[in-house]
Amino acid sequence: MRIRVLGAAAGGGFPQWNAGSEACMRARRGDPSARPATQASIALTADDCRWVLVNASPDLRQQIEANPPLWPQRAPRHSPIAAVVLTNGDVDAVAGLLHLREGTPFALYGSPRTLGILDRNPIFEVVDRRLVPRRPLPFHQPLALCDATGMPLGLELVAFPVPGKPPLYLEAEYGEQLVTDAEEGDVIGVELRARGCRVVYVGNVARIDDSLRARLAGADVVFIDATLWRDDEMIQAGVGTKTGRRMGHVSLSGPEGVLARLADLPIGRRVLIHINNTNPVLLADSPERREVEAAGFEVAHDGMEIVP
């Protein structure tokens, strides 16, 4: 199995287009300690030919051009992207599907809840269902991922709901109970297996409960939500009124944060992903970066490659 990080940042990327913070300005000036990042997605392959994307970020076209393994391999049209797996219905997870509308087949996987969101929005019909079958993911059951024709891709996937919330654009419809029962499937994690390797991706999660800890234990690689350093980060930065938990994201710091809740788990590589532009771990020279590295975590970056 081979993994490439296509994008490491949360929605808006780093620097975010309208963010004038010192961190974002450092990234714009080319400061090597403030490395720019596109919106979160990873790609995996079991055969170095056919790739599976986890989420389709709004930056997908840019990410394809930045990653030669995803370039067309023959004329007139072709793509090594054989499948896309969606972990939620947020804009920064699904908008990139609109880049994949030019008539090349691939399989599209997601929870019934997320696929239902796509079904209700006619703009996604530009991704031709005759070429791109939509396949609902069962929860807690191993599934062999296949391309659009049904050919196995050499990767087995287990989808599992995690605590989270519906997409921002549906909050008015769903009401105030925004951190939902994990079984709803608004947000899922995915475990991918190939040749004895186990990779778990949980790029969005509101809290790390015991069932998630059990899922992460023993994994070769874990990609975990690192949106915010502290729960009130957006409020303290003056760029929002919501806590991280209200937005559906666990924080890195604190007794219930990622660092503490994963500290005692046997995990091969711990990779932080979906990092908001307000989070100081994006800065290589910050105390927070030193703290996460001392705790055994890596900060994802665009173009990062991992071979478990």
Residue pairs with C-beta under 8 A, 6 or more apart in sequence:
1 44
1 45
1 46
1 155
1 192
1 194
1 195
1 197
1 199
1 307
1 308
2 44
2 45
2 48
2 305
2 306
2 307
3 42
3 43
3 44
3 199
3 221
3 305
3 306
3 307
3 308
4 42
4 43
4 44
4 67
4 69
4 303
4 304
4 305
4 306
5 41
5 42
5 271
5 273
5 300
5 301
5 302
5 303
5 304
5 305
5 306
6 38
6 41
6 42
6 43
6 53
6 57
6 59
6 60
6 63
6 66
6 67
6 302
7 13
7 37
7 38
7 39
7 40
7 41
7 57
7 59
7 63
7 302
8 14
8 37
8 38
8 40
8 273
8 274
8 275
8 299
8 300
8 301
8 302
8 304
9 37
9 38
9 39
9 40
9 274
9 275
9 276
9 277
9 282
10 39
10 40
10 92
10 227
10 274
10 275
10 276
10 277
11 39
11 90
11 91
11 92
11 276
12 19
12 39
12 92
12 276
12 277
13 36
13 37
13 38
13 39
13 59
13 277
14 23
14 24
14 27
14 34
14 36
14 37
14 275
14 277
14 282
15 23
15 24
15 25
15 27
15 28
15 36
15 277
16 24
16 277
19 239
19 277
21 237
21 277
21 278
23 34
23 277
23 278
23 280
23 282
23 283
24 34
24 277
26 33
26 34
26 283
27 34
27 35
27 36
32 284
33 283
33 284
33 285
34 282
34 283
34 284
35 282
35 284
35 301
35 302
36 302
37 275
37 282
37 301
37 302
38 57
38 59
38 62
38 63
38 302
39 57
39 58
39 59
39 92
40 55
40 57
40 92
40 203
40 273
40 274
40 275
41 53
41 54
41 55
41 56
41 57
41 59
41 60
41 63
41 96
42 53
42 54
42 55
42 201
42 223
42 273
43 51
43 52
43 53
43 54
43 67
43 69
43 70
43 81
44 51
44 52
44 54
44 155
44 192
44 199
45 51
45 52
45 69
45 80
46 153
46 154
46 155
46 194
46 195
47 153
47 154
48 69
49 80
50 80
50 82
50 147
50 153
50 154
51 69
51 70
51 80
51 81
51 82
52 81
52 82
52 83
52 84
52 85
52 145
52 153
52 155
52 192
53 60
53 81
53 83
53 84
53 85
54 85
54 87
54 190
54 201
54 203
55 84
55 85
55 86
55 87
55 88
55 92
55 93
55 94
55 96
55 203
56 84
56 86
56 93
56 94
56 95
56 96
56 97
56 99
56 100
57 63
57 92
57 93
57 95
57 96
58 91
58 92
58 95
58 96
59 96
60 96
60 99
60 100
61 96
61 99
63 70
63 302
64 70
64 71
64 81
64 99
65 71
66 302
66 303
67 303
69 80
70 79
70 80
70 81
71 80
72 78
72 79
72 80
73 80
77 102
77 103
77 104
78 104
79 100
79 104
79 106
81 100
81 104
81 106
82 106
82 107
82 147
82 148
82 153
83 106
83 107
83 108
83 109
83 145
83 146
83 147
83 153
84 97
84 100
84 106
84 107
84 108
84 109
85 109
85 110
85 137
85 145
85 157
85 190
86 93
86 94
86 108
86 109
86 110
86 111
86 114
86 115
87 93
87 110
87 114
87 187
87 188
87 189
87 190
87 201
87 203
87 204
88 114
88 164
88 167
88 186
88 187
88 188
88 204
89 110
89 113
89 114
89 117
89 118
89 166
89 167
89 170
89 186
90 167
90 168
90 204
91 167
91 168
91 169
94 114
94 117
94 118
94 124
97 108
97 118
97 124
97 127
98 123
98 124
98 126
98 127
100 106
100 127
100 132
101 126
101 127
101 128
103 128
103 131
104 131
105 131
105 132
105 147
105 148
105 149
106 131
106 132
106 147
106 148
107 132
107 133
107 135
107 145
107 146
107 147
107 148
108 115
108 127
108 132
108 133
108 134
108 135
109 135
109 136
109 137
109 145
109 157
110 118
110 134
110 136
110 137
111 136
111 137
111 139
111 159
111 161
111 185
111 186
111 188
112 136
112 137
112 185
113 184
113 185
113 186
114 185
114 186
114 188
115 134
115 136
117 167
117 170
118 124
118 134
119 134
131 148
132 148
133 148
137 143
137 157
137 159
137 188
138 159
139 159
139 160
139 161
139 183
139 185
139 188
140 158
140 159
140 160
141 158
142 156
142 157
142 158
142 193
143 156
143 157
143 158
143 159
144 152
144 153
144 155
144 156
144 157
145 152
145 153
145 155
145 156
145 157
146 152
146 153
147 153
154 194
155 192
155 193
155 194
156 192
156 193
156 194
157 190
157 191
157 192
157 193
158 190
158 191
158 193
159 188
159 189
159 190
159 191
160 188
160 189
160 190
160 191
160 211
160 215
161 182
161 183
161 184
161 185
161 186
161 187
161 188
161 189
162 182
162 187
162 188
162 189
162 202
162 204
162 205
162 206
162 212
163 179
163 180
163 182
163 187
163 205
163 206
163 207
163 209
163 248
164 179
164 180
164 182
164 186
164 187
164 204
164 205
164 206
164 248
165 171
165 174
165 178
165 179
165 180
165 186
165 187
165 206
165 247
165 248
166 173
166 174
166 178
166 180
166 186
167 186
171 178
178 246
178 248
179 206
179 207
179 245
179 246
179 248
180 186
182 209
182 211
187 204
187 205
187 206
187 248
189 200
189 201
189 202
189 205
189 212
189 215
190 200
190 201
191 198
191 199
191 200
191 215
191 219
192 198
192 199
192 200
192 201
193 199
197 220
197 221
197 308
198 218
198 219
198 220
198 221
198 308
199 219
199 220
199 221
199 222
199 223
199 308
200 215
200 216
200 219
200 221
200 222
200 223
201 223
201 273
202 212
202 216
202 222
202 223
202 224
202 225
203 223
203 224
203 225
203 273
203 274
204 225
204 227
204 248
204 249
204 274
205 212
205 224
205 225
205 248
205 249
205 250
206 245
206 248
206 249
206 250
207 245
207 250
207 256
208 250
208 256
208 258
208 261
208 262
213 261
213 262
213 265
216 222
216 224
216 262
216 265
216 267
217 265
217 266
217 267
218 266
218 267
219 267
219 268
220 268
220 269
220 308
221 267
221 268
221 269
221 271
221 306
221 308
222 262
222 267
222 268
222 269
222 270
222 271
223 271
223 273
223 300
224 258
224 262
224 270
224 271
224 272
224 273
225 249
225 250
225 258
225 273
225 274
226 252
226 258
226 272
226 273
226 274
226 275
226 279
226 281
226 299
227 244
227 247
227 249
227 251
227 274
227 275
227 276
227 279
228 234
228 244
228 249
228 251
228 252
228 276
228 278
228 279
229 251
229 252
229 253
229 278
229 279
229 280
229 281
229 288
230 236
230 244
230 251
230 252
230 253
230 254
231 243
231 244
231 245
231 251
231 254
232 243
232 244
233 244
233 251
233 276
233 278
233 279
234 240
234 241
234 242
234 243
234 244
234 247
234 276
234 278
235 241
235 242
235 243
237 278
239 278
244 250
244 251
245 251
249 274
250 256
250 257
250 258
250 261
251 257
251 258
252 258
252 259
252 272
252 279
252 281
252 288
252 292
253 259
253 288
254 260
258 272
258 297
259 291
259 292
259 295
259 297
262 270
263 295
268 308
269 298
269 306
269 308
270 296
270 297
270 298
271 297
271 298
271 299
271 300
271 304
271 306
272 281
272 292
272 297
272 298
272 299
272 300
273 300
275 281
275 282
275 299
275 300
279 288
280 286
280 287
280 288
280 289
281 288
281 289
281 292
281 299
282 289
282 299
283 289
289 299
292 299
293 299
